[in-house]
Amino acid sequence: MADMTQALTVMERQRQALVDAYVQRAWNMWKSLDPADWWNDAITQGVSAWITQNQIAFIKAMRHLGVSYADVMLGMVNMPSDGQIPEYIVTRDNTDPWAVSVRPADAYRSMAVRDPSIRPLAWDNLDDYVQKAVDDWLDAAVKRLTDNANTDGQIAMNSAATQRFHGSGVRKYRRVIHPELSKTGTCGLCAVAATNVFSTADLLPMHNNCKCTVAPITANNDPGLKLNREDLDAIYRKAGSTSAADLKSVRVIMESHSEIGPILTQSQWRREYDDGTPAPEWHIPDLKMTRTALQRMYARAMEFQQHYQKVLDTGEEDDFPFEGRKYSFRPSVHLRQAMSYQRAWLQYLRSTLGLAA
C-alpha cells in the first residue's frame, strides 16, 4: 500500500499543477478585459477561442498523466501495460470545448444582470458597494472556470486511465477516495460509492469537484479496496458514531448528466431544461464525437469571422443568431486583438481537421 499511496501522491501533485497552470493562464486572459468587454461577444468569443486552444493542450496533458498513472498501477497488480490511447478526446457530450470555455463570461453576466444600475467603465476607483458587486461577478466567473477545469481534467485523467486498464486486459476497477484532498474530507457520496466495482468500459461516476481516482482490479489483486477501507475507517473514527452512521446511510443515486455522463447525487436528477425541453441523451465521448465537436467549432469560427469583419468595416454593432443563441459583436479598441485570436483558432481547427487552407 505504501507504493500505491506514493503513486497517488505523485499523481495528485502533477494533476493539481496542471489544473493550476491552466486556470492561471485562462484567468489572466479574462482579467485583461475591460468591464465593457465582458458584455461584448466579439471579445468574449475571441478570448475563449484562445483559451480553448489552451484547454485542449491541458486535456491532452491530463490524459497523458492518466496513462502514466495507469501504467504504474498496472505494474502494482502484475499486469503489462498495453493498448493505444488517443491523445485527445473531448470530455463532454452535447456541447464543445469552445462553448464551455466561454462560460465564465456567462457566469459573470448572470450575476451582473441582477443589478443593472452597476456598469463600471473601469476596474479601479469604485465605491465600496460597486466594488463588492463587481468582485462577486468576477468571483462567479473564476469559480466557473475552476470548476470546469477540475471536472474536465479529472474526467480526462480517469478516462485515459480506465482505457489503459481495458487495453491491458483489466475489465474492472474501483474508485479510490482521497479525503486528504478536500478541506472537508471525502463526501458521503464518494464514501458510499467506494464500495462499488465498475467496468473499465464505463466512465467513473463523478460529481462537482470530485477528486476520486481509479485502481485496477484483477482476479488476485484489488489494492483500491484495502486503501479505501483504511481511509473509510479513519473517516468513521474521526466523525464519531453518529456521523459515521449518517454517512453509511447516505443513499447514492447514479444519474446521467447530458454533458459529463454518470454523476453521483442524493436526489433524482432533473432530466430537462428550464423550458421543459428534455435534456439530450449522453453518450461516452470517443474519436467520432471529438471530430464532430471540432467540425462544429470550425463552422462557428467561419461564421464569426464574417461578423468580426463586418464590425471592423462598418464600425457598427452586429447582432445575429447562430446555433440557437443570439450574439452581439460590438466595436471595441480590443476588437482587432479578439479577431486575431479568432483567426489563430480557425487556423488551429483547420490544421487539426486536416482541411486545405
Residue frames relative to the residue before (quaternion, step in Angstrom):
aa qw qx qy qz dx dy dz
M 1.0000 0.0000 0.0000 0.0000 0.00 0.00 0.00
A 0.5763 0.5965 -0.3820 0.4077 3.57 1.15 -0.59
D 0.6536 0.5103 -0.3109 0.4644 3.60 0.99 -0.87
M 0.6614 0.5062 -0.3070 0.4606 3.56 0.96 -0.86
T 0.6432 0.5204 -0.3179 0.4631 3.56 0.98 -0.85
Q 0.6433 0.5170 -0.3159 0.4681 3.56 1.01 -0.81
A 0.6463 0.5175 -0.3188 0.4614 3.59 0.97 -0.85
L 0.6543 0.5044 -0.3052 0.4736 3.57 1.00 -0.83
T 0.6417 0.5311 -0.3246 0.4481 3.59 0.99 -0.79
V 0.6621 0.4969 -0.2959 0.4765 3.57 0.96 -0.93
M 0.6489 0.5229 -0.3108 0.4571 3.56 0.94 -0.91
E 0.6730 0.4963 -0.3045 0.4561 3.59 0.89 -0.91
R 0.6251 0.5318 -0.3424 0.4574 3.58 0.99 -0.76
Q 0.6760 0.4789 -0.2855 0.4818 3.57 0.97 -0.86
R 0.6259 0.5424 -0.3314 0.4520 3.58 1.01 -0.81
Q 0.6891 0.4826 -0.2854 0.4591 3.56 0.84 -0.98
A 0.6281 0.5367 -0.3357 0.4525 3.58 1.03 -0.74
L 0.6563 0.5029 -0.3087 0.4703 3.59 1.00 -0.81
V 0.6486 0.5080 -0.3160 0.4705 3.58 0.95 -0.85
D 0.6744 0.5061 -0.3002 0.4461 3.57 0.82 -0.99
A 0.6667 0.5084 -0.3097 0.4485 3.58 0.92 -0.90
Y 0.6661 0.4936 -0.3059 0.4681 3.59 0.94 -0.85
V 0.6610 0.5032 -0.3118 0.4612 3.59 0.87 -0.92
Q 0.6486 0.5237 -0.3229 0.4481 3.58 0.95 -0.83
R 0.6518 0.5059 -0.3167 0.4679 3.59 0.92 -0.87
A 0.6900 0.4833 -0.2834 0.4582 3.56 0.84 -0.99
W 0.6895 0.4789 -0.2969 0.4551 3.59 0.88 -0.89
N 0.5897 0.5525 -0.3710 0.4576 3.59 1.06 -0.59
M 0.6408 0.5076 -0.3207 0.4784 3.57 1.05 -0.73
W 0.6644 0.4902 -0.3128 0.4695 3.60 0.86 -0.88
K 0.6698 0.5135 -0.3062 0.4403 3.59 0.95 -0.84
S 0.5984 0.5803 -0.3668 0.4131 3.60 1.17 -0.37
L 0.5664 0.6212 -0.3770 0.3889 3.59 1.25 -0.27
D 0.4358 -0.6271 0.5722 0.2992 3.54 -1.27 0.50
P 0.6807 -0.4883 0.3308 0.4345 3.64 -1.15 0.39
A 0.6686 0.5033 -0.3128 0.4493 3.61 0.92 -0.85
D 0.5875 0.6060 -0.3663 0.3918 3.59 1.13 -0.64
W 0.6134 0.5785 -0.3480 0.4099 3.58 1.08 -0.69
W 0.7043 0.4319 -0.2493 0.5053 3.59 1.24 -0.43
N 0.6347 0.5287 -0.3147 0.4675 3.57 1.28 -0.14
D 0.3596 -0.7708 0.4839 0.2061 3.58 -0.37 1.23
A 0.5688 0.5832 -0.3931 0.4265 3.59 1.10 -0.51
I 0.6980 0.4490 -0.2637 0.4916 3.57 1.03 -0.79
T 0.7052 0.4686 -0.2891 0.4467 3.59 0.76 -0.99
Q 0.6507 0.4927 -0.3293 0.4748 3.61 1.04 -0.64
G 0.6372 0.5164 -0.3314 0.4664 3.59 1.04 -0.70
V 0.6565 0.5032 -0.2970 0.4770 3.56 0.97 -0.91
S 0.6953 0.4659 -0.2890 0.4648 3.59 0.86 -0.90
A 0.5632 0.5620 -0.3922 0.4616 3.61 1.19 -0.41
W 0.6466 0.5003 -0.3095 0.4856 3.59 0.98 -0.87
I 0.6619 0.5120 -0.3016 0.4569 3.57 0.95 -0.91
T 0.6393 0.5501 -0.3380 0.4177 3.59 0.98 -0.80
Q 0.6017 0.5332 -0.3689 0.4664 3.59 1.04 -0.61
N 0.6544 0.4914 -0.2990 0.4908 3.56 1.05 -0.78
Q 0.6300 0.5406 -0.3330 0.4471 3.57 1.05 -0.76
I 0.6410 0.5162 -0.3243 0.4664 3.58 0.99 -0.80
A 0.6400 0.5057 -0.3189 0.4827 3.59 1.00 -0.81
F 0.6264 0.5393 -0.3185 0.4640 3.58 1.06 -0.79
I 0.6706 0.4894 -0.2978 0.4714 3.60 0.90 -0.90
K 0.6183 0.5305 -0.3435 0.4672 3.59 1.02 -0.73
A 0.6619 0.5025 -0.3020 0.4671 3.58 0.96 -0.87
M 0.6536 0.5057 -0.3152 0.4667 3.59 1.01 -0.79
R 0.6381 0.5073 -0.3290 0.4767 3.58 1.03 -0.72
H 0.6272 0.5237 -0.3331 0.4705 3.58 1.01 -0.75
L 0.6390 0.5148 -0.3165 0.4759 3.58 1.02 -0.81
G 0.6390 0.5370 -0.3210 0.4474 3.57 1.00 -0.82
V 0.6557 0.4977 -0.3081 0.4769 3.58 0.99 -0.81
S 0.6508 0.5135 -0.3194 0.4591 3.59 0.92 -0.88
Y 0.6497 0.5084 -0.3025 0.4775 3.56 1.00 -0.88
A 0.6472 0.5249 -0.3205 0.4504 3.59 0.95 -0.88
D 0.6455 0.5288 -0.3274 0.4433 3.58 0.97 -0.82
V 0.6303 0.5148 -0.3292 0.4789 3.57 1.05 -0.75
M 0.6758 0.4960 -0.2935 0.4595 3.59 0.90 -0.92
L 0.6360 0.5228 -0.3317 0.4607 3.59 1.01 -0.78
G 0.6283 0.5351 -0.3329 0.4561 3.57 1.03 -0.71
M 0.6588 0.5237 -0.3081 0.4436 3.57 1.07 -0.72
V 0.7290 0.3443 -0.2361 0.5425 3.59 1.21 -0.41
N 0.5225 -0.6962 0.3703 0.3241 3.55 1.30 0.55
M 0.4802 0.6215 -0.4636 0.4102 3.55 0.98 0.94
P 0.4403 -0.6880 0.5000 0.2878 3.61 -0.94 0.80
S 0.4366 -0.6730 0.5286 0.2775 3.57 -1.17 0.59
D 0.1538 0.7863 -0.5810 0.1434 3.56 -0.82 0.97
G 0.6459 0.5404 -0.3894 0.3731 3.54 -1.29 0.23
Q 0.3592 -0.7267 0.5497 0.2019 3.55 -0.88 1.01
I 0.1493 -0.7872 0.5957 0.0559 3.57 -0.84 1.04
P 0.4721 -0.6813 0.4716 0.3009 3.63 -0.69 0.99
E 0.5433 -0.6412 0.4375 0.3198 3.56 -1.00 0.84
Y 0.8207 0.0404 0.0226 0.5695 3.56 0.98 -0.83
I 0.0907 0.7334 -0.6703 0.0674 3.51 -1.07 0.93
V 0.5173 -0.6285 0.4693 0.3423 3.59 -0.94 0.80
T 0.4269 -0.7223 0.4903 0.2359 3.55 -1.14 0.60
R 0.7762 0.3084 -0.1483 0.5295 3.59 1.22 -0.41
D 0.3338 -0.7023 0.5971 0.1971 3.50 -1.23 0.70
N 0.8263 0.2832 -0.1851 0.4503 3.57 -1.33 0.30
T 0.7258 0.2335 -0.2330 0.6037 3.56 1.16 0.65
D 0.2686 -0.7398 0.5685 0.2393 3.61 -1.17 -0.40
P 0.6943 -0.5093 0.3036 0.4079 3.61 -1.18 0.45
W 0.6277 0.5382 -0.3430 0.4458 3.61 1.01 -0.71
A 0.6535 0.5102 -0.3109 0.4647 3.57 0.96 -0.87
V 0.6553 0.4918 -0.3086 0.4831 3.58 1.10 -0.68
S 0.6442 0.5566 -0.3222 0.4139 3.59 0.99 -0.83
V 0.6876 0.4776 -0.2907 0.4632 3.61 1.08 -0.60
R 0.4748 0.7252 -0.4163 0.2746 3.61 1.21 -0.20
P 0.5559 0.5696 -0.4276 0.4287 3.66 1.04 -0.35
A 0.6344 0.5059 -0.3326 0.4806 3.61 1.04 -0.69
D 0.6308 0.5220 -0.3329 0.4677 3.59 1.03 -0.74
A 0.6437 0.5177 -0.3175 0.4657 3.58 1.03 -0.82
Y 0.6198 0.5421 -0.3222 0.4670 3.57 1.03 -0.85
R 0.6996 0.4710 -0.2766 0.4606 3.58 0.81 -1.00
S 0.6256 0.5516 -0.3423 0.4326 3.58 1.00 -0.80
M 0.6635 0.4680 -0.2976 0.5021 3.58 1.09 -0.69
A 0.6933 0.5190 -0.2869 0.4094 3.58 0.87 -0.97
V 0.6306 0.5541 -0.3518 0.4143 3.61 1.01 -0.68
R 0.5487 0.6154 -0.3978 0.4024 3.58 1.22 -0.27
D 0.7795 0.1623 -0.1046 0.5959 3.58 1.20 -0.42
P 0.1159 -0.8533 0.5059 0.0513 3.60 0.35 1.24
S 0.5617 0.6087 -0.3963 0.3961 3.60 1.21 -0.23
I 0.6870 0.4424 -0.2732 0.5077 3.59 1.25 -0.37
R 0.2277 0.7412 -0.6020 0.1909 3.55 -0.53 1.21
P 0.1134 -0.8392 0.5290 0.0562 3.62 0.34 1.21
L 0.4209 -0.6966 0.5270 0.2448 3.54 -1.21 0.63
A 0.7749 0.1006 -0.0547 0.6217 3.57 1.29 -0.41
W 0.5809 -0.6195 0.4161 0.3250 3.56 -1.31 0.29
D 0.7221 0.4360 -0.2539 0.4733 3.60 1.14 -0.42
N 0.7960 0.3176 -0.2492 0.4511 3.55 -1.41 0.22
L 0.3746 0.7114 -0.5015 0.3196 3.58 0.99 0.84
D 0.4759 -0.6432 0.4967 0.3364 3.57 -1.09 0.62
D 0.7311 -0.4766 0.2617 0.4121 3.57 -1.23 0.44
Y 0.6643 0.5148 -0.3156 0.4405 3.60 0.91 -0.91
V 0.6795 0.4781 -0.2834 0.4789 3.57 0.90 -0.96
Q 0.6343 0.5389 -0.3302 0.4452 3.59 0.98 -0.85
K 0.6457 0.5166 -0.3178 0.4639 3.58 0.97 -0.86
A 0.6585 0.5076 -0.3102 0.4609 3.58 0.92 -0.87
V 0.6789 0.4922 -0.2902 0.4611 3.57 0.85 -0.98
D 0.6263 0.5330 -0.3346 0.4601 3.59 1.01 -0.78
D 0.6349 0.5252 -0.3234 0.4654 3.58 1.05 -0.77
W 0.6389 0.5229 -0.3284 0.4589 3.58 1.00 -0.80
L 0.6856 0.4784 -0.2781 0.4730 3.56 0.92 -0.94
D 0.6124 0.5459 -0.3428 0.4576 3.58 1.09 -0.71
A 0.6377 0.5216 -0.3245 0.4646 3.58 1.02 -0.81
A 0.6515 0.5236 -0.3102 0.4530 3.57 1.02 -0.82
V 0.7082 0.4429 -0.2794 0.4735 3.60 0.80 -0.95
K 0.6002 0.5415 -0.3674 0.4599 3.61 1.11 -0.54
R 0.6458 0.5044 -0.3276 0.4703 3.58 0.95 -0.82
L 0.6363 0.5297 -0.3194 0.4610 3.57 0.97 -0.86
T 0.6978 0.4797 -0.2721 0.4570 3.59 0.84 -1.01
D 0.6460 0.5164 -0.3207 0.4616 3.58 0.95 -0.86
N 0.6654 0.4967 -0.3083 0.4642 3.58 0.91 -0.88
A 0.6430 0.5235 -0.3258 0.4542 3.58 0.99 -0.82
N 0.6658 0.4951 -0.3048 0.4676 3.59 0.90 -0.90
T 0.6798 0.4949 -0.2953 0.4536 3.58 0.88 -0.93
D 0.7070 0.4555 -0.2735 0.4667 3.59 0.76 -1.01
G 0.6474 0.5250 -0.3224 0.4487 3.57 1.00 -0.79
Q 0.6707 0.4965 -0.2984 0.4633 3.56 0.94 -0.89
I 0.6292 0.5232 -0.3312 0.4698 3.58 1.01 -0.80
A 0.6610 0.5173 -0.3083 0.4477 3.58 0.89 -0.97
M 0.6839 0.4945 -0.2873 0.4530 3.57 0.87 -0.96
N 0.7116 0.4469 -0.2682 0.4711 3.59 0.78 -0.97
S 0.6185 0.5439 -0.3451 0.4500 3.58 1.06 -0.71
A 0.6711 0.4836 -0.3012 0.4743 3.58 0.90 -0.90
A 0.6416 0.5311 -0.3248 0.4481 3.59 1.00 -0.81
T 0.6956 0.4555 -0.2889 0.4745 3.61 0.84 -0.91
Q 0.5990 0.5351 -0.3633 0.4721 3.61 1.12 -0.58
R 0.6398 0.5103 -0.3178 0.4788 3.57 1.04 -0.77
F 0.6064 0.5381 -0.3474 0.4712 3.59 0.99 -0.80
H 0.6881 0.5026 -0.2843 0.4394 3.55 0.81 -1.08
G 0.6770 0.4979 -0.2920 0.4566 3.57 0.93 -0.90
S 0.6856 0.4676 -0.2671 0.4899 3.56 1.24 -0.48
G 0.6451 -0.5645 0.3078 0.4127 3.55 1.27 0.21
V 0.5356 0.5977 -0.4191 0.4245 3.59 1.26 0.05
R 0.1923 -0.8279 0.5221 0.0708 3.58 -0.77 1.01
K 0.7664 0.2677 -0.1712 0.5583 3.60 1.26 -0.19
Y 0.0048 -0.7871 0.6165 0.0219 3.54 -1.20 0.51
R 0.3068 -0.7357 0.5782 0.1741 3.53 -1.33 0.34
R 0.4504 -0.6410 0.5334 0.3190 3.59 -1.12 0.61
V 0.2083 -0.7577 0.6078 0.1147 3.57 -1.04 0.81
I 0.3025 -0.7728 0.5342 0.1609 3.56 -0.65 1.11
H 0.1681 -0.7862 0.5905 0.0705 3.54 -1.22 0.58
P 0.1342 -0.8268 0.5424 0.0645 3.61 0.24 1.22
E 0.6266 0.5696 -0.3337 0.4141 3.57 1.16 -0.56
L 0.6713 0.5344 -0.2922 0.4225 3.61 1.21 -0.37
S 0.7210 0.3632 -0.2405 0.5389 3.60 1.24 -0.08
K 0.5785 -0.6106 0.4177 0.3435 3.55 -1.05 0.78
T 0.7592 0.3378 -0.1851 0.5246 3.56 1.05 -0.76
G 0.5716 -0.6036 0.3840 0.4018 3.60 1.24 0.13
T 0.7381 -0.3956 0.3072 0.4521 3.55 -1.36 -0.07
C 0.4206 -0.6974 0.5146 0.2681 3.59 -0.93 0.88
G 0.6629 -0.5354 0.3602 0.3797 3.55 -1.24 0.47
L 0.6054 0.5709 -0.3559 0.4253 3.57 1.07 -0.71
C 0.7012 0.4564 -0.2676 0.4779 3.56 0.85 -0.99
A 0.6162 0.5584 -0.3475 0.4332 3.58 1.03 -0.78
V 0.6790 0.4659 -0.2890 0.4882 3.57 0.95 -0.85
A 0.6887 0.4936 -0.2835 0.4491 3.59 0.91 -0.96
A 0.5456 0.6375 -0.3966 0.3723 3.59 1.21 -0.39
T 0.6320 0.5268 -0.3382 0.4568 3.59 1.22 -0.28
N 0.5936 0.5920 -0.3534 0.4151 3.60 1.30 -0.20
V 0.2895 -0.7114 0.6117 0.1893 3.53 -1.34 0.39
F 0.1610 -0.8064 0.5664 0.0546 3.57 -0.93 0.96
S 0.4907 -0.6343 0.5125 0.3069 3.53 -1.27 0.48
T 0.4916 -0.6685 0.4656 0.3077 3.59 -0.98 0.79
A 0.5669 0.5699 -0.3953 0.4445 3.60 1.25 -0.04
D 0.7089 0.4301 -0.2375 0.5060 3.59 1.29 -0.26
L 0.5125 -0.6248 0.4936 0.3215 3.55 -1.26 0.48
L 0.5428 -0.5973 0.4802 0.3436 3.55 -1.21 0.54
P 0.4328 -0.6837 0.5129 0.2867 3.65 -0.77 0.93
M 0.1686 -0.8172 0.5503 0.0314 3.55 -0.81 1.09
H 0.0919 -0.7159 0.6657 0.1892 3.49 -1.41 -0.30
N 0.7212 -0.4422 0.2807 0.4534 3.59 -1.22 0.22
N 0.8512 0.0424 -0.0870 0.5159 3.57 -0.87 1.07
C 0.2446 0.7755 -0.5368 0.2248 3.57 1.08 0.70
K 0.2063 -0.7972 0.5600 0.0915 3.59 -0.97 0.89
C 0.4026 0.7407 -0.4640 0.2722 3.60 1.24 0.11
T 0.1970 -0.7532 0.6168 0.1159 3.54 -1.17 0.70
V 0.4739 -0.6779 0.4937 0.2686 3.58 -1.30 -0.14
A 0.0968 -0.7693 0.6290 0.0572 3.55 -1.24 0.55
P 0.4652 -0.7013 0.4614 0.2807 3.62 -0.87 0.89
I 0.1992 -0.7447 0.6241 0.1278 3.53 -1.27 0.54
T 0.0420 -0.7755 0.6297 0.0132 3.57 -0.88 0.96
A 0.7321 -0.4131 0.2949 0.4543 3.55 -1.29 0.03
N 0.7931 0.3107 -0.1447 0.5036 3.58 1.06 -0.73
N 0.7835 0.2894 -0.1460 0.5301 3.59 1.22 -0.23
D 0.0814 0.7529 -0.6493 0.0699 3.54 -1.02 0.92
P 0.0666 -0.8651 0.4955 0.0403 3.60 0.59 1.13
G 0.6140 0.5733 -0.3508 0.4138 3.58 1.08 -0.68
L 0.5968 0.5837 -0.3662 0.4110 3.59 1.09 -0.66
K 0.6897 0.4664 -0.2849 0.4750 3.58 0.86 -0.93
L 0.6454 0.5215 -0.3213 0.4563 3.57 0.97 -0.85
N 0.6607 0.4920 -0.3036 0.4789 3.58 0.94 -0.87
R 0.6333 0.5520 -0.3371 0.4249 3.56 0.97 -0.87
E 0.6602 0.5026 -0.3057 0.4670 3.56 0.96 -0.87
D 0.6668 0.4945 -0.2989 0.4707 3.59 0.97 -0.85
L 0.6709 0.4979 -0.3070 0.4558 3.57 0.91 -0.89
D 0.6317 0.5201 -0.3377 0.4652 3.60 0.96 -0.77
A 0.6511 0.5078 -0.3125 0.4697 3.57 1.04 -0.80
I 0.6232 0.5331 -0.3327 0.4655 3.58 1.05 -0.79
Y 0.6784 0.4930 -0.2954 0.4576 3.57 0.88 -0.94
R 0.6449 0.5172 -0.3293 0.4563 3.59 0.97 -0.82
K 0.6813 0.4899 -0.2841 0.4638 3.55 0.95 -0.91
A 0.6782 0.5048 -0.2959 0.4446 3.57 1.00 -0.84
G 0.4104 -0.6794 0.5098 0.3318 3.58 0.99 -0.73
S 0.7009 -0.5214 0.2829 0.3960 3.55 -1.16 0.50
T 0.6735 0.5044 -0.3226 0.4335 3.62 0.86 -0.85
S 0.6928 0.4599 -0.2799 0.4798 3.57 0.83 -0.99
A 0.6265 0.5413 -0.3424 0.4441 3.54 1.02 -0.78
A 0.6461 0.5104 -0.3206 0.4683 3.56 0.97 -0.84
D 0.6336 0.5228 -0.3323 0.4635 3.58 1.00 -0.79
L 0.6490 0.5219 -0.3189 0.4525 3.55 0.98 -0.86
K 0.6759 0.5024 -0.2955 0.4511 3.56 0.92 -0.89
S 0.7022 0.4673 -0.2672 0.4660 3.59 1.16 -0.56
V 0.3875 0.7236 -0.4878 0.2970 3.58 1.26 0.07
R 0.2618 -0.7587 0.5787 0.1445 3.55 -0.87 1.00
V 0.1621 -0.8081 0.5637 0.0540 3.56 -0.57 1.19
I 0.1087 -0.7658 0.6327 0.0392 3.52 -0.91 1.02
M 0.2114 -0.7589 0.6014 0.1328 3.57 -0.93 0.87
E 0.0295 -0.7990 0.5996 -0.0356 3.53 -0.65 1.19
S 0.4096 -0.6932 0.5309 0.2644 3.56 -1.28 0.21
H 0.2509 -0.7499 0.6003 0.1198 3.54 -0.62 1.20
S 0.5341 -0.6783 0.3971 0.3113 3.60 -0.85 0.94
E 0.7279 0.3991 -0.2430 0.5018 3.61 1.21 -0.40
I 0.8342 0.2402 -0.0998 0.4863 3.58 0.68 -1.05
G 0.5696 -0.6544 0.3619 0.3411 3.57 1.26 0.21
P 0.8440 -0.1666 0.1025 0.4994 3.60 -1.08 -0.70
I 0.0019 -0.7914 0.6104 -0.0345 3.55 -0.86 1.02
L 0.4003 -0.6813 0.5580 0.2534 3.54 -1.28 0.47
T 0.1092 0.7838 -0.6033 0.0989 3.56 -0.93 0.89
Q 0.4129 -0.6899 0.5268 0.2757 3.57 -1.29 0.19
S 0.7448 0.3293 -0.1975 0.5457 3.56 1.25 -0.10
Q 0.6490 -0.5110 0.3857 0.4110 3.54 -1.26 0.35
W 0.3932 -0.7334 0.5063 0.2261 3.58 -0.76 1.02
R 0.4201 -0.6952 0.5240 0.2562 3.52 -0.95 0.90
R 0.1865 -0.8294 0.5223 0.0669 3.57 -0.51 1.16
E 0.6856 0.4140 -0.3060 0.5147 3.58 1.04 0.68
Y 0.5241 -0.6149 0.4881 0.3301 3.52 -1.29 0.41
D 0.7289 -0.4404 0.2967 0.4321 3.56 -1.31 0.19
D 0.6969 0.4625 -0.2781 0.4723 3.60 1.08 -0.65
G 0.6125 -0.5847 0.3401 0.4091 3.58 1.27 0.15
T 0.4826 0.6638 -0.4364 0.3688 3.58 1.27 -0.11
P 0.4753 -0.6812 0.4639 0.3078 3.62 -0.76 0.93
A 0.4661 -0.6539 0.5153 0.2993 3.57 -1.01 0.80
P 0.5161 -0.6567 0.4400 0.3298 3.61 -0.94 0.78
E 0.5735 -0.5917 0.4490 0.3456 3.53 -1.21 0.55
W 0.3718 -0.7254 0.5371 0.2168 3.57 -1.06 0.78
H 0.0783 -0.7572 0.6462 0.0542 3.53 -1.18 0.72
I 0.5690 -0.6075 0.4219 0.3594 3.56 -1.07 0.69
P 0.4851 -0.6866 0.4520 0.2982 3.62 -0.76 0.97
D 0.0457 0.7804 -0.6219 0.0461 3.55 -1.06 0.81
L 0.7487 -0.3966 0.2678 0.4588 3.58 -1.27 -0.08
K 0.6240 0.5345 -0.3456 0.4533 3.60 1.02 -0.70
M 0.6558 0.4950 -0.3058 0.4811 3.59 0.96 -0.87
T 0.6269 0.5469 -0.3305 0.4457 3.56 1.04 -0.80
R 0.6705 0.4859 -0.3022 0.4723 3.59 0.88 -0.89
T 0.6241 0.5347 -0.3386 0.4582 3.59 1.01 -0.78
A 0.6523 0.5065 -0.3118 0.4698 3.59 0.98 -0.84
L 0.6482 0.5124 -0.3167 0.4658 3.58 0.97 -0.83
Q 0.6516 0.5068 -0.3105 0.4714 3.58 1.00 -0.81
R 0.6346 0.5252 -0.3271 0.4630 3.58 1.02 -0.78
M 0.6720 0.4851 -0.2957 0.4750 3.57 0.95 -0.87
Y 0.6172 0.5415 -0.3440 0.4555 3.59 1.07 -0.69
A 0.6527 0.5050 -0.3114 0.4711 3.59 0.94 -0.87
R 0.6477 0.5105 -0.3163 0.4690 3.59 1.02 -0.78
A 0.6502 0.5141 -0.3161 0.4615 3.57 0.96 -0.85
M 0.6345 0.5210 -0.3260 0.4688 3.60 1.01 -0.79
E 0.6513 0.5084 -0.3094 0.4708 3.58 0.99 -0.83
F 0.6785 0.5065 -0.2976 0.4411 3.57 0.86 -0.95
Q 0.5865 0.5954 -0.3778 0.3984 3.58 1.03 -0.70
Q 0.6373 0.5338 -0.3238 0.4517 3.56 1.01 -0.79
H 0.7005 0.4704 -0.2694 0.4642 3.58 0.95 -0.86
Y 0.5743 0.5468 -0.3777 0.4781 3.58 1.12 -0.56
Q 0.6878 0.4916 -0.2851 0.4516 3.55 0.84 -1.01
K 0.6272 0.5472 -0.3344 0.4421 3.57 1.03 -0.77
V 0.6648 0.4801 -0.3004 0.4872 3.59 0.94 -0.90
L 0.6453 0.5251 -0.3195 0.4536 3.56 0.98 -0.83
D 0.6994 0.4798 -0.2660 0.4581 3.60 0.97 -0.87
T 0.7779 0.3647 -0.1778 0.4799 3.57 0.91 -0.94
G 0.3254 -0.7510 0.5079 0.2685 3.58 1.12 -0.61
E 0.6241 0.5305 -0.3254 0.4724 3.56 1.30 0.32
E 0.6200 -0.5503 0.4202 0.3691 3.55 -1.28 0.49
D 0.1341 -0.7782 0.6108 0.0582 3.55 -1.09 0.76
D 0.0728 -0.7951 0.6021 -0.0040 3.56 -0.53 1.24
F 0.1415 0.7993 -0.5676 0.1373 3.58 -0.81 0.95
P 0.3760 -0.7022 0.5484 0.2546 3.59 -1.18 0.50
F 0.1042 0.7752 -0.6205 0.0567 3.55 -1.17 0.61
E 0.8521 0.0089 -0.0529 0.5207 3.57 -0.90 0.99
G 0.7192 -0.4753 0.2493 0.4413 3.56 0.99 0.85
R 0.6823 0.4203 -0.2884 0.5240 3.57 1.27 0.21
K 0.3664 -0.7176 0.5491 0.2222 3.57 -1.10 0.71
Y 0.1355 -0.7932 0.5922 0.0425 3.55 -0.94 0.97
S 0.1222 -0.7663 0.6266 0.0717 3.52 -1.21 0.63
F 0.0868 -0.7839 0.6148 0.0020 3.55 -0.43 1.30
R 0.0502 -0.8306 0.5536 -0.0342 3.57 -0.63 1.16
P 0.5995 -0.5414 0.4337 0.3992 3.57 -1.22 0.43
S 0.1073 0.7766 -0.6125 0.1010 3.57 -1.10 0.71
V 0.5576 -0.5839 0.4609 0.3685 3.55 -1.16 0.48
H 0.6977 0.4448 -0.2588 0.4984 3.57 1.25 -0.38
L 0.3646 0.7674 -0.4710 0.2374 3.58 1.26 0.12
R 0.6743 0.5030 -0.3107 0.4425 3.60 0.85 -0.92
Q 0.6393 0.5187 -0.3277 0.4634 3.58 1.03 -0.75
A 0.6490 0.5075 -0.3139 0.4719 3.57 0.97 -0.86
M 0.6406 0.5202 -0.3128 0.4702 3.55 1.04 -0.81
S 0.6179 0.5390 -0.3335 0.4652 3.57 1.10 -0.69
Y 0.6225 0.5209 -0.3301 0.4818 3.58 1.01 -0.81
Q 0.6545 0.5296 -0.2998 0.4485 3.54 0.98 -0.94
R 0.6544 0.5070 -0.3150 0.4642 3.59 0.94 -0.85
A 0.6464 0.5122 -0.3164 0.4688 3.58 0.97 -0.85
W 0.6399 0.5245 -0.3061 0.4709 3.55 1.04 -0.80
L 0.6411 0.5224 -0.3140 0.4663 3.56 0.98 -0.87
Q 0.6590 0.4988 -0.3026 0.4747 3.56 0.97 -0.85
Y 0.6164 0.5428 -0.3353 0.4614 3.59 1.03 -0.78
L 0.6833 0.4778 -0.2857 0.4724 3.58 0.88 -0.95
R 0.6303 0.5295 -0.3355 0.4580 3.58 0.98 -0.82
S 0.6710 0.4914 -0.2952 0.4703 3.57 0.94 -0.87
T 0.6657 0.5155 -0.3011 0.4477 3.58 0.91 -0.93
L 0.7101 0.4398 -0.2466 0.4914 3.55 1.02 -0.82
G 0.4299 -0.7275 0.4419 0.3012 3.58 1.26 -0.19
L 0.3652 0.7406 -0.4827 0.2920 3.55 1.11 0.70
A 0.5303 -0.6073 0.4826 0.3422 3.56 -1.16 0.58
A 0.5431 -0.6356 0.4401 0.3277 3.58 -1.02 0.78
